[in-house]
Amino acid sequence: MSPVRPLRPSDLPEVLRVQRSAYAEEYLEPVEAFARKLDLFPPGALGAVEDGSLVAYLFCHPWTLGEAAPLHAADLALPTSPDCLYIHDLAVRADRRGRGLSADLVDAALGIARRMDLNACALVAVQLTEPFWARHGFRRDRRLEYPPGRAAAYMVRP
Ligand SMILES: CC(C)(COP(=O)(O)OP(=O)(O)OC[C@H]1O[C@@H](n2cnc3c(N)ncnc32)[C@H](O)[C@@H]1OP(=O)(O)O)[C@@H](O)C(=O)NCCC(=O)NCCS
């Protein structure tokens, strides 16, 4: 089982490499957007390390239920009265998929929501991952385009 640990600023170059192996061009966020999320809510920046390399990551933070968090935002701010934990990004390096590595990271995020007494967890499922999230107990609330032109689903897990 791969160890999940909090991310540090020095992990961000590896986060960018994992991101590039996991997402189509229009989803790619700049290092500033990751640095902002890490800075805003450090416990929600999680990585999985194998053989000394970062092979997967998850970013989550408190948020407002019903809202999709902006992509590419270097000035992201947290709401004053959050009512959900928002999973902003989950990626497993292409050569390490298919072994359930993501489950440890998702479980860690759900644990954060429970400890913070947030009654829901939400996310935008992109790249046809709606069935993957459904397996983790998320249900589609609505369809949306995210970013514009790309079909996605806003999903919630009570
Ligand atoms: C989605 C992702 C995080 C899953 O990571 P993973 O740890 O390799 O997950 P696994 O392949 O081991 O999948 C776990 C289970 O979910 C299923 N699954 C994985 N991706 C799926 C998908 N897109 N649709 C339906 N089921 C999926 C697998 O079949 C597997 O089922 P099993 O337990 O019966 O074998 C990974 O594929 C990834 O990084 N994708 C690119 C980035 C991305 O789109 N992230 C989600 C953004 S919202």
The ligand as a MOL file (V3000), in Angstrom:
LIG
                    3D

  0  0  0     0  0            999 V3000
M  V30 BEGIN CTAB
M  V30 COUNTS 48 50 0 0 0
M  V30 BEGIN ATOM
M  V30 1 C -9.4930 8.4630 -12.1350 0
M  V30 2 C -8.1540 8.0220 -11.5290 0
M  V30 3 C -7.7440 8.9850 -10.4450 0
M  V30 4 C -8.3440 6.5980 -10.9350 0
M  V30 5 O -7.0960 6.2210 -10.3810 0
M  V30 6 P -6.6440 4.7010 -10.0230 0
M  V30 7 O -6.1470 4.6680 -8.6350 0
M  V30 8 O -5.7060 4.2060 -11.0580 0
M  V30 9 O -7.9710 3.9260 -10.0450 0
M  V30 10 P -8.1550 2.4540 -10.5380 0
M  V30 11 O -7.8600 2.3690 -12.0120 0
M  V30 12 O -7.3970 1.5240 -9.6630 0
M  V30 13 O -9.6830 2.3370 -10.3770 0
M  V30 14 C -10.3340 1.9340 -9.2110 0
M  V30 15 C -11.6450 1.3850 -9.7070 0
M  V30 16 O -12.3710 2.4320 -10.4000 0
M  V30 17 C -12.6130 2.0410 -11.7440 0
M  V30 18 N -12.3820 3.1970 -12.6250 0
M  V30 19 C -11.2440 3.8870 -12.7830 0
M  V30 20 N -11.4130 4.8950 -13.6530 0
M  V30 21 C -12.7040 4.8200 -14.0530 0
M  V30 22 C -13.5040 5.5710 -14.9320 0
M  V30 23 N -13.0440 6.6410 -15.5880 0
M  V30 24 N -14.7860 5.1910 -15.1050 0
M  V30 25 C -15.2870 4.1090 -14.4450 0
M  V30 26 N -14.5950 3.3660 -13.5750 0
M  V30 27 C -13.3090 3.7190 -13.3870 0
M  V30 28 C -11.6260 0.9360 -12.0670 0
M  V30 29 O -12.1400 0.0360 -13.0300 0
M  V30 30 C -11.4430 0.2630 -10.7160 0
M  V30 31 O -12.4290 -0.6860 -10.5010 0
M  V30 32 P -12.1000 -2.0800 -9.7560 0
M  V30 33 O -11.7950 -1.7080 -8.3290 0
M  V30 34 O -13.3540 -2.8870 -9.8990 0
M  V30 35 O -10.9340 -2.6700 -10.4850 0
M  V30 36 C -7.0510 7.9270 -12.6170 0
M  V30 37 O -7.5280 7.1570 -13.6820 0
M  V30 38 C -6.5770 9.2740 -13.1420 0
M  V30 39 O -5.6390 9.8700 -12.6350 0
M  V30 40 N -7.2230 9.7810 -14.2140 0
M  V30 41 C -6.7880 11.0350 -14.8570 0
M  V30 42 C -7.1110 12.2420 -13.9970 0
M  V30 43 C -8.6100 12.4000 -13.7670 0
M  V30 44 O -9.3970 12.3720 -14.7060 0
M  V30 45 N -8.9670 12.5860 -12.4890 0
M  V30 46 C -10.3240 12.7630 -12.0530 0
M  V30 47 C -10.6910 14.1930 -12.1690 0
M  V30 48 S -12.3320 14.5470 -11.5620 0
M  V30 END ATOM
M  V30 BEGIN BOND
M  V30 1 1 1 2
M  V30 2 1 2 3
M  V30 3 1 2 4
M  V30 4 1 2 36
M  V30 5 1 4 5
M  V30 6 1 5 6
M  V30 7 2 6 7
M  V30 8 1 6 8
M  V30 9 1 6 9
M  V30 10 1 9 10
M  V30 11 2 10 11
M  V30 12 1 10 12
M  V30 13 1 10 13
M  V30 14 1 13 14
M  V30 15 1 14 15
M  V30 16 1 15 16
M  V30 17 1 15 30
M  V30 18 1 16 17
M  V30 19 1 17 18
M  V30 20 1 17 28
M  V30 21 1 18 19
M  V30 22 1 18 27
M  V30 23 2 19 20
M  V30 24 1 20 21
M  V30 25 1 21 22
M  V30 26 2 21 27
M  V30 27 1 22 23
M  V30 28 2 22 24
M  V30 29 1 24 25
M  V30 30 2 25 26
M  V30 31 1 26 27
M  V30 32 1 28 29
M  V30 33 1 28 30
M  V30 34 1 30 31
M  V30 35 1 31 32
M  V30 36 2 32 33
M  V30 37 1 32 34
M  V30 38 1 32 35
M  V30 39 1 36 37
M  V30 40 1 36 38
M  V30 41 2 38 39
M  V30 42 1 38 40
M  V30 43 1 40 41
M  V30 44 1 41 42
M  V30 45 1 42 43
M  V30 46 2 43 44
M  V30 47 1 43 45
M  V30 48 1 45 46
M  V30 49 1 46 47
M  V30 50 1 47 48
M  V30 END BOND
M  V30 END CTAB
M  END
